[in-house]
Amino acid sequence: MRATDLDSTVRHVLARHLDMAPDQLTADVDLAEAGLDDDTALVVLEDVEDALEMRFPDDFFDGLTTYADLTAAVRVAVGS
């Protein structure tokens, strides 16, 4: 999967769960301040896994604070 497609997938899933417009998710958006709590993170993780047809560890969000952190971690995990 191309990086732009990957980013778009993550952006749309996350935006839907944070009740935000996808274009509001800029690189420096703090995930916790945007409303990502532990429960929401698990649901987001499941939806991203389904969209990308892969699995991530349950602690995938640990240490990720910004949207840029998240997209970088997903890119590394999928090897793109």
Residue, then its C-alpha position, 0 to 999 in steps of 0.5 A: m500500500r502506498a504511504t498516501d493511501l495508508d495515511s488517508t486510511v488512518r486519517h479517516v478512521l481516526a477522524r471518524h472516532l474523534d468526531m473531527a473532519p479528516d483535514q483537521l488531523t494535521a501532523d502536530v495534533d495531540l491525540a489525547e487533546a483531540g479526545l483519544d482515550d484508551d477505549t477509543a484507541l482500542v476501537v480505532l486500532e481495530d478499525v485500522e486493522d480491519a481496513l489494512e487487513m493486518r494486526f497490531p499489538d494491543d499496546f500499539f498506541d503506547g508512546l504515540t502522542t501526535y498524529a504524526d507519531l501514529t502515521a509513522a508507527v503504522r508505516v513502520a508496522v506495515g513496512s512502507 
